[in-house]
Amino acid sequence: SLRGDFAFEQSRSAGVDGAMGTMDDVSVIRIGAAKVTLSLGTGASAVVTVAQGTGFFLITPNGMAGSLSASIAFNIPGVSFSGTFRLQVNNSTDRMRETFTVGVFPVTLDLPAGRYLSVEGAGVNLDVLGQTLRGDFRFEQLTLTGGARVTRLSANNAAISLGGASPATAAVRVTDGTGQFLVSPAGLAGELSANVLA
């Protein structure tokens, strides 16, 4: 089942000539969501659950920008995955700063000028048959002046357990993992640190 508050708005304003109804009128579309929950399955056996979902997307003649966040969990036999995630995108060169009321809840969009895409995961927990990965992760792709793309990857509080039925019995454990990597047309650069127990 899907529940939440959703809002859609399309507005038009005068363009450079200051007159409505002419060819340079500006159209803006706003799409918002708040208090979104999603459950696929039944009760405690739900395969997918989404909670605290909030989002706001703004479409203007200069491009699209938006932010979407939620707590997500997957649970299938032998595999579990959970975390709080946030997606941000701005493919225009304008700073986007607006507040849109969804039901009675104000949803704010505040993004620096693009163009970029970022995905963040906090408290990420992946367990596959006792093999675990935990931590906070971030992926970001930027388009620089001139069109070159740069990708940034970072991890904090990362932990990995391999070779056991649970983290306590793992043959290999990695804790306190921290890393940053930069991928650009010039190559790859980065640093990684962690404690490894085997």
C-alpha positions in Angstrom: 0.0 0.0 0.0 1.1 3.6 -0.7 0.1 6.4 1.5 1.1 10.1 1.8 0.4 13.6 0.8 1.1 14.6 -2.8 0.8 17.9 -4.6 1.2 19.0 -8.2 1.2 22.6 -9.5 1.8 24.2 -12.9 2.1 28.0 -13.0 2.8 30.5 -15.8 4.3 33.9 -15.5 5.2 36.7 -18.0 8.5 36.4 -19.7 11.0 39.1 -20.7 8.3 41.2 -22.5 6.3 41.5 -19.3 3.0 40.4 -21.0 1.1 37.2 -20.3 -0.1 35.1 -23.2 2.9 35.7 -25.5 5.5 33.3 -26.8 8.0 34.0 -24.0 5.7 33.1 -21.1 7.5 31.0 -18.4 6.0 27.7 -17.3 7.0 26.1 -13.9 6.0 22.7 -12.7 6.2 21.8 -9.0 5.7 18.2 -7.7 5.8 17.5 -4.0 5.3 14.6 -1.6 5.4 14.3 2.2 4.7 11.7 4.9 5.1 9.0 2.2 4.9 5.3 3.3 5.0 2.2 1.1 4.6 -1.4 2.0 4.9 -4.3 -0.4 3.9 -7.5 1.4 2.0 -8.2 4.6 2.8 -6.9 8.1 6.2 -7.9 9.5 6.8 -10.0 6.3 6.7 -7.1 4.0 9.4 -7.4 1.3 9.8 -3.6 0.8 9.0 -0.8 3.2 9.5 2.9 2.8 8.9 5.4 5.6 9.3 9.2 6.1 9.3 9.8 2.4 9.7 13.5 1.4 10.3 15.0 -2.0 10.1 18.2 -4.1 10.9 18.5 -7.8 10.9 21.7 -9.7 10.9 21.9 -13.5 11.6 25.2 -15.2 12.7 26.3 -18.7 16.3 26.1 -17.5 16.1 22.5 -16.3 15.0 20.2 -13.5 16.0 20.2 -9.8 14.8 18.1 -7.0 15.4 16.3 -3.7 14.0 13.0 -2.5 14.6 11.3 0.9 13.2 8.3 2.7 14.0 5.4 5.0 14.0 2.2 2.9 14.2 -1.5 3.9 14.2 -4.7 1.8 13.7 -8.1 3.5 13.8 -11.3 1.5 15.0 -14.8 2.6 18.8 -14.6 3.3 19.1 -10.9 2.3 18.2 -7.7 4.2 19.0 -4.1 3.3 18.1 -0.9 5.1 19.1 2.7 5.4 18.1 6.3 5.1 18.7 7.7 1.6 18.7 11.1 -0.1 18.8 11.9 -3.8 19.6 15.4 -5.0 19.7 16.5 -8.6 20.1 19.9 -10.4 20.7 19.9 -14.1 20.4 23.6 -14.5 22.9 26.3 -13.8 20.6 28.1 -11.4 20.4 27.9 -7.6 17.0 26.4 -6.7 15.5 27.6 -3.5 11.7 27.3 -2.9 9.2 26.1 -0.4 6.1 24.1 -1.6 3.2 23.3 0.7 2.1 19.6 0.4 -1.1 19.2 2.3 -0.3 21.2 5.4 3.5 20.4 5.4 6.0 22.8 3.9 8.7 21.0 1.8 11.8 23.1 1.1 14.1 22.7 -1.9 17.5 24.4 -1.4 20.1 23.3 -3.9 23.2 25.1 -5.2 23.6 25.7 -8.9 24.3 22.5 -10.9 24.9 20.5 -12.8 25.2 17.5 -10.5 23.6 14.4 -9.1 24.2 13.0 -5.6 23.0 10.0 -3.7 23.6 9.6 0.0 23.0 6.6 2.3 23.2 6.9 6.1 23.1 3.9 8.4 23.2 1.6 5.4 23.0 -2.1 6.4 23.3 -4.9 3.9 23.3 -8.6 5.1 23.6 -11.4 2.6 23.6 -14.8 4.3 25.6 -13.5 7.3 28.0 -11.4 5.2 27.5 -7.8 6.2 28.3 -4.3 4.9 27.5 -1.2 7.0 28.3 2.5 6.9 27.5 5.9 5.5 28.1 6.3 1.7 27.9 9.2 -0.8 28.1 9.3 -4.6 28.2 12.6 -6.4 28.7 13.4 -10.1 29.4 16.9 -11.2 29.6 18.5 -14.7 32.2 21.1 -14.8 32.5 24.2 -17.0 33.5 22.9 -20.4 31.5 19.7 -20.0 34.0 17.5 -18.2 32.5 15.1 -15.6 33.9 14.5 -12.1 32.7 11.7 -9.8 33.2 11.7 -6.1 32.8 8.6 -3.9 33.1 8.7 -0.1 32.5 6.3 2.8 32.4 6.8 6.6 31.9 4.4 9.5 32.2 1.5 7.1 32.3 -2.0 8.4 32.5 -5.4 6.5 32.2 -8.9 7.9 33.0 -11.9 5.7 33.3 -15.6 6.2 30.9 -16.3 9.1 27.3 -16.8 9.9 27.3 -13.5 11.8 29.6 -10.5 12.3 30.7 -12.1 15.7 32.0 -15.2 13.9 33.3 -13.6 10.8 36.7 -14.7 9.5 37.5 -11.2 8.3 36.3 -8.0 9.8 36.9 -4.5 8.6 35.9 -1.6 11.0 36.1 2.2 11.1 36.5 2.4 7.3 36.8 5.9 5.9 37.6 6.7 2.3 37.3 9.4 -0.4 37.9 8.9 -4.1 37.8 11.3 -7.1 37.4 10.1 -10.7 38.1 12.7 -13.4 39.3 12.7 -17.0 42.8 13.1 -15.6 42.5 9.8 -13.6 41.7 8.4 -10.2 42.8 9.8 -6.8 41.8 8.9 -3.3 42.6 7.6 0.1 41.2 4.8 2.3 41.8 3.8 5.9 40.3 1.0 8.1 41.1 -1.5 10.8 41.3 -5.1 9.5 41.0 -8.2 11.7 41.5 -11.7 10.3 
